[in-house]
Amino acid sequence: MNHHVHSILPLVLLSRGETARIVRIHGGSGVRKRLFDIGIAPGKKIEIAHGWGKGPLVVMVDETRIMLGRGMANKIYVEL
């Protein structure tokens, strides 16, 4: 996928192998806390390790593999 420099878009739109920086998380404090607890927070780099059709995404953050449902991935906004 070719995105413009400094595009901010939902994580779910990235392709396998793409890396981006998390800029914000949409959702209530419960959603933000849950993501923060597993290492997903603004300022972190995140890479798409795997994504299957409509299934979950596997991402890498701080050398840790994390599986995210598409609904959750849609709440995470990143900058390429």
C-alpha positions in Angstrom: 0.0 0.0 0.0 1.3 3.5 -0.8 0.4 6.1 1.7 1.3 9.8 1.8 4.0 10.8 4.1 2.6 11.6 7.6 -0.7 9.9 6.8 -2.6 9.1 10.0 -4.8 6.1 9.5 -6.2 3.1 11.4 -3.8 0.3 12.1 -6.1 -2.1 10.4 -5.3 -0.5 7.0 -1.6 -1.4 7.1 -0.2 -4.3 5.2 2.0 -7.1 6.5 5.6 -5.9 7.1 4.6 -2.2 7.4 5.8 -0.3 10.4 4.2 2.8 11.9 4.2 4.9 15.0 1.1 4.9 17.2 -0.3 8.4 17.4 -3.6 8.0 19.2 -6.2 5.4 20.5 -9.9 6.0 20.0 -12.2 4.6 22.6 -12.9 4.9 26.3 -10.5 4.8 29.1 -11.1 1.0 29.5 -10.0 0.4 25.9 -7.0 2.7 26.2 -5.9 1.0 29.5 -6.3 -2.5 28.1 -4.1 -1.6 25.1 -1.6 0.3 27.3 -1.3 -2.8 29.6 -0.2 -4.9 26.7 2.3 -2.3 25.5 0.3 -0.5 22.8 0.5 3.2 23.5 1.1 6.5 21.6 4.7 7.0 20.6 5.4 3.3 20.2 6.5 1.7 16.9 4.2 -1.1 15.7 4.7 -3.5 12.9 2.2 -5.8 11.2 3.5 -9.3 11.4 0.5 -11.1 10.0 -3.0 -10.3 9.0 -5.6 -12.8 7.6 -8.5 -11.5 5.6 -11.1 -10.6 8.1 -9.4 -12.3 11.0 -7.1 -10.9 13.7 -3.9 -9.0 13.2 -0.6 -10.1 14.8 1.6 -7.1 15.5 5.0 -6.6 17.0 5.6 -3.9 19.6 8.8 -3.9 21.7 9.8 -7.3 20.4 6.5 -8.7 21.6 4.0 -10.4 19.3 0.4 -9.3 20.1 -2.8 -10.6 18.5 -5.5 -7.9 18.0 -9.0 -8.3 16.8 -9.9 -6.1 13.9 -12.3 -4.0 16.0 -9.5 -3.2 18.4 -7.0 -2.5 15.6 -9.6 0.0 14.1 -9.3 2.1 17.3 -5.5 2.4 17.0 -4.4 5.3 14.8 -0.9 5.3 13.4 1.4 7.5 11.4 3.6 6.0 8.8 
